[in-house]
Amino acid sequence: MAEGVSKKRKVENEKRENDKKPVKKFAGHWSQGLLDTMNDPEFIVESDDKMTIIKDKYPKAKYHFLVMPKETIPNLKSLKSDHLDLLKHFEEKGRALAKKTDAKVKFRFGYHSVPSMSHLHMHVISQDFNSPCLKTKKHWNSFTSEYFVDSEEIIKMLEKDGKVHFDVKDSQSLLNQDLRCHVCKKAQKNMPTLKDHIKMHDYSVD
């Protein structure tokens, strides 16, 4: 009997100790992070009834912004012809922001064919790629190969076919291409040499 009471007290004591421990809060999957940043005043640059523009949390160039819809659109595959006006609005807002940010610097406006982050987003990125967050071959190729598709091309595709689709396997293979300068196309042996090399180029608007 005494042994039974002792075990019961032990269980109750352990339960009380566990109740004192803080409950662990698990954040959502990293691929959903854009939705959190989209609502963070620290990163919001501009917003209207259709879209929000934020600073990229891990910029891959001196200037790097993301234009995202207010409505739920997970990715390019979710686009329909009804979204054409929205995409044109994205590009108009992105170009205006680039001009306002630095009218003398070249920018590109586009999408990753198979993005890792959920929620549709158009990149507004300066072509200097001067950033400590640009670290890997995958980072580089995702913005300088055909993996990065200009906004105008996405709009044309949607106008023609009523949808946007890219082969996942083909797109992923682009990320493993050899490192090459995006301006002169000269091969580079690694990221440090590449980052030194691209400093020689002029990224001002023609």
Stockholm file with secondary structure:
# STOCKHOLM 1.0

chainA/1-206         MAEGVSKKRKVENEKRENDKKPVKKFAGHWSQGLLDTMNDPEFIVESDDKMTIIKDKYPKAKYHFLVMPKETIPNLKSLKSDHLDLLKHFEEKGRALAKKTDAKVKFRFGYHSVPSMSHLHMHVISQDFNSPCLKTKKHWNSFTSEYFVDSEEIIKMLEKDGKVHFDVKDSQSLLNQDLRCHVCKKAQKNMPTLKDHIKMHDYSVD
#=GR chainA/1-206 SS CHHHHHHHHHHHHHHHHHHHSCCCCCCCCGGGHHHHHHTCTTTEEEECSSEEEEECSSCSSSSEEEEEESSCCCSGGGCCGGGHHHHHHHHHHHHHHHHHHHTTBCEEEEEESSCSSSSCCEEEEETTCCCTTCCSHHHHHHHHSTTEEEHHHHHHHHHHHSSCCCCHHHHHHHTTSCCBCTTTCCBCSSHHHHHHHGGGSCCBCC
#=GC SS_cons         CHHHHHHHHHHHHHHHHHHHSCCCCCCCCGGGHHHHHHTCTTTEEEECSSEEEEECSSCSSSSEEEEEESSCCCSGGGCCGGGHHHHHHHHHHHHHHHHHHHTTBCEEEEEESSCSSSSCCEEEEETTCCCTTCCSHHHHHHHHSTTEEEHHHHHHHHHHHSSCCCCHHHHHHHTTSCCBCTTTCCBCSSHHHHHHHGGGSCCBCC
//
